[in-house]
Amino acid sequence: MCVRFRNVIVVWKNLVHNTAALATADPDLRARAVGEGLAVLEREFPRRRVPTQIAGEAQRVVRRVTGNADPYREAKDREIGMAARIITRIRDRFGGDYPGLMRLAALGNAVDFFKDLDTVVAQMHSPVDFVLDQTGEFLKRLDTARLVLYLADNAAECYFDYPLLAQLAEDTEVFYVLKEGPVQNDLTMDDLVRAGFAAKVQNIITTGTDTPGLDWETVPAAVRELFERADLVLAKGMGNYETLSECGFGHKVFFLLMAKCRPVAGSLGVPLDSFVAAFSSTDSSAGG
């Protein structure tokens, strides 16, 4: 059974309100979208499903009711612009080896619509120290890996992902995995094109879904096959952590994230806003 957080319903209710507010300025339409989105939460949470799956359904309803296919478009463009400016200032301090590129990629996970951009910019200049660090184990397994999947998270993170992605591509076959359609501020192909990276990444696929994280129940067969064939899966962000951390793939899923909410931090056993680079806790073979 995947990770479930009892107090996340408050977070997802706020998300429904935020998504509706971004989707339309029409107060009547917004109220209808909020009502139908919250109805999804109230109906599905008692069924003990993965919270991100439920949130994906609720946001899908908001998009349908408002007729806005990408409510977070402006927020993503703002984050992408900020990332493009700041990456030139901080890139050199991380060097070109794998440990440095891992820290750079993890730092990108601090970019988040739910945080004030001034706060995010300040975090960009802070050191990245992993509270949980199994980078060495990841690199050991990478030596014999023939296929690696790199699961993207937020749109602006592509600037921080690309140096690590490019290095991985020199050593093995790697696929960059994006969302099929807009959900929150997650990375889609359209975002990657806007950021100028689509032509630079050789292998790109989508999850086939428009939900946060990787909803294993709804991904198409081609994605399932590639996931099962992969030797390593590098999963960015909390959505991927929640959907994959205890779903039986601990032997190859490596989480790279910032624990930006208390439920995730508590599940990982780390302080809030800690950086983590670790295999699933269900993976007994991973070293400390």
C-alpha positions in Angstrom: 0.0 0.0 0.0 1.4 3.4 -1.0 2.1 6.2 1.5 -1.0 7.9 2.8 -1.1 11.0 4.9 -4.1 11.6 7.1 -3.9 15.3 7.3 -3.4 16.1 3.6 -7.1 16.7 2.9 -6.7 20.2 4.2 -3.8 20.8 1.8 -5.7 19.4 -1.1 -8.8 21.5 -0.3 -6.6 24.6 -0.4 -5.2 23.3 -3.7 -8.7 23.0 -5.2 -9.4 26.6 -4.2 -6.1 27.8 -5.6 -6.5 26.0 -8.9 -10.0 27.4 -9.3 -8.8 30.9 -8.5 -6.1 30.6 -11.2 -8.5 29.0 -13.7 -11.2 31.7 -13.9 -12.0 35.2 -12.7 -15.8 34.4 -13.0 -17.0 34.1 -9.4 -19.9 31.9 -10.2 -17.9 29.5 -12.4 -15.1 29.5 -9.7 -17.6 28.6 -7.0 -19.0 25.7 -9.1 -15.5 24.4 -9.8 -14.6 24.5 -6.1 -17.8 22.8 -5.2 -17.3 19.9 -7.7 -13.6 19.6 -6.9 -14.2 19.4 -3.1 -17.0 16.8 -3.7 -14.3 14.6 -5.3 -12.1 14.9 -2.2 -15.0 14.2 0.2 -16.1 11.2 -1.8 -12.7 9.6 -2.4 -10.7 10.2 0.8 -12.7 7.8 2.9 -11.8 5.1 0.3 -8.1 5.4 1.5 -6.8 6.0 -2.0 -3.4 7.6 -2.6 -3.9 11.3 -1.9 -2.2 12.5 -5.1 -4.5 10.3 -7.2 -7.5 12.0 -5.6 -6.0 15.4 -6.0 -5.4 14.7 -9.6 -9.1 13.8 -10.1 -10.2 17.0 -8.2 -8.0 19.2 -10.3 -9.2 17.5 -13.5 -12.8 18.4 -12.5 -11.8 22.1 -11.9 -10.1 22.3 -15.3 -13.2 20.8 -17.0 -15.7 23.0 -15.2 -13.7 26.2 -15.9 -12.6 25.3 -19.4 -9.0 26.2 -18.5 -6.7 23.3 -19.5 -3.7 24.8 -17.7 -4.6 27.0 -14.8 -0.9 27.2 -13.6 0.4 28.4 -17.0 1.4 31.9 -15.7 2.8 30.5 -12.5 4.9 28.1 -14.5 6.2 30.7 -16.9 7.2 32.9 -13.9 9.0 30.0 -12.3 10.7 29.0 -15.5 11.9 32.6 -16.1 13.2 32.8 -12.5 15.1 29.5 -12.9 16.6 30.6 -16.2 18.0 33.7 -14.5 19.3 32.1 -11.4 20.9 28.9 -12.8 23.6 31.1 -14.5 24.5 32.5 -11.1 24.8 29.2 -9.2 25.7 26.5 -11.7 29.5 26.7 -11.3 29.5 26.2 -7.6 28.3 22.6 -8.0 31.0 21.4 -10.3 30.6 18.6 -12.9 30.9 15.4 -10.9 27.8 13.3 -10.0 27.6 14.3 -6.3 27.6 18.0 -7.3 25.1 17.4 -10.1 22.8 15.6 -7.7 22.9 18.5 -5.3 22.1 20.9 -8.1 19.2 18.8 -9.3 17.9 18.5 -5.7 18.1 22.3 -5.3 15.8 22.7 -8.2 13.1 21.0 -6.1 13.0 24.1 -3.9 11.2 25.9 -6.7 7.5 25.6 -5.9 4.4 27.6 -6.7 3.3 27.3 -3.1 6.4 29.2 -1.8 7.0 32.9 -2.1 9.5 33.5 -5.0 11.7 35.6 -2.8 12.0 32.7 -0.4 12.9 30.4 -3.2 15.6 32.7 -4.6 17.1 32.9 -1.1 17.2 29.1 -0.9 19.0 28.9 -4.2 22.0 30.5 -2.6 22.0 28.1 0.4 24.2 25.0 0.6 22.6 21.7 -0.3 23.4 19.1 2.4 21.5 15.8 2.1 20.1 14.7 5.5 19.6 11.3 3.9 22.3 10.6 1.4 22.6 7.3 -0.6 24.2 9.0 -3.6 27.2 6.5 -3.3 24.8 3.5 -3.6 23.1 5.1 -6.6 26.4 5.6 -8.4 27.5 2.0 -7.6 24.3 0.7 -9.2 24.7 3.1 -12.1 28.0 1.4 -13.1 26.0 -1.6 -14.3 22.7 0.1 -15.3 21.6 -0.2 -18.9 18.5 1.9 -18.6 17.6 4.8 -16.2 14.3 6.7 -16.0 14.4 10.2 -14.7 11.0 11.3 -13.4 10.6 15.0 -13.6 8.7 17.2 -11.1 8.0 20.9 -11.3 8.4 22.8 -14.6 11.2 25.1 -13.6 13.3 22.2 -12.4 14.3 21.3 -16.0 17.1 23.9 -15.7 18.5 22.1 -12.6 17.8 18.6 -14.0 19.5 19.0 -17.4 23.2 18.9 -16.3 22.6 15.6 -14.4 20.4 14.3 -17.2 23.1 15.1 -19.8 25.8 13.3 -17.7 23.6 10.3 -17.2 23.1 10.2 -21.0 26.8 9.9 -21.5 27.0 6.8 -19.3 23.8 4.9 -20.1 20.4 5.1 -21.8 18.2 7.5 -20.0 14.6 8.7 -20.5 13.3 12.0 -19.2 9.7 11.3 -18.0 7.2 14.2 -18.1 3.5 14.6 -17.4 1.2 13.9 -20.3 -1.0 16.9 -19.5 -1.0 20.0 -17.2 -1.4 19.4 -13.5 -0.4 22.0 -10.9 3.1 23.3 -11.9 4.5 19.9 -13.1 6.6 19.7 -16.2 5.0 18.9 -19.5 6.4 18.7 -23.1 5.0 22.2 -23.7 6.9 23.5 -20.7 10.1 21.8 -21.9 9.8 23.4 -25.3 9.2 26.9 -23.7 12.3 26.4 -21.6 14.4 25.5 -24.7 15.4 22.0 -23.6 13.1 19.8 -25.8 15.7 19.7 -28.6 18.6 19.0 -26.1 17.1 15.8 -24.5 17.4 12.7 -26.7 14.8 10.5 -25.0 11.6 12.0 -23.7 8.4 10.1 -22.7 5.3 11.1 -20.7 3.6 9.3 -17.9 0.4 9.1 -20.0 -1.5 10.8 -17.2 -2.2 14.2 -15.8 -1.9 13.4 -12.1 0.8 14.4 -9.6 3.5 11.8 -9.2 3.2 8.5 -11.1 -0.3 7.0 -10.9 0.6 3.3 -11.4 -3.1 2.4 -11.8 -3.6 4.6 -14.9 -0.2 4.6 -16.7 -0.3 3.1 -20.2 1.2 -0.3 -20.9 4.2 1.2 -22.7 5.2 3.2 -19.7 4.7 0.2 -17.4 7.0 -1.9 -19.6 9.7 0.8 -19.7 9.5 1.2 -15.9 9.7 -2.5 -15.3 12.7 -2.8 -17.7 14.6 0.1 -16.1 17.5 -0.7 -13.8 17.2 2.6 -11.9 14.5 5.2 -11.6 15.5 8.6 -10.3 12.3 10.2 -9.0 12.2 13.9 -8.3 9.8 15.6 -5.8 7.2 14.7 -3.3 4.5 13.6 -5.7 6.7 10.9 -7.0 7.7 10.0 -3.5 4.1 9.6 -2.3 3.0 7.5 -5.2 6.1 5.3 -5.5 7.8 5.0 -2.0 6.0 1.9 -0.9 4.7 0.4 -4.1 7.1 -2.5 -4.4 9.8 -0.8 -6.5 12.2 0.1 -3.6 15.0 -1.9 -5.1 15.5 0.6 -7.9 13.6 3.9 -7.2 15.9 6.7 -5.9 14.2 9.7 -4.5 15.7 13.2 -5.0 13.7 15.9 -3.2 13.2 18.6 -0.7 10.8 17.6 2.1 8.6 20.7 1.8 5.7 19.6 3.9 5.5 18.0 7.4 3.8 14.7 6.4 6.5 13.9 3.8 9.3 15.1 6.2 7.8 12.9 9.0 7.5 9.9 6.7 11.2 10.2 5.8 12.2 11.0 9.4 13.9 14.3 8.5 13.3 17.9 9.5 11.1 20.1 7.4 12.8 21.5 4.2 15.5 18.8 4.3 17.1 17.6 1.1 17.0 13.8 0.6 18.8 11.6 -1.9 17.8 8.0 -1.0 16.2 4.8 -2.1 12.9 3.8 -0.7 12.9 2.8 3.0 11.4 -0.5 1.8 14.7 -1.2 0.1 16.8 -3.1 2.6 19.8 -3.4 0.3 20.5 0.3 0.2 23.2 1.5 2.4 22.9 4.4 4.9 
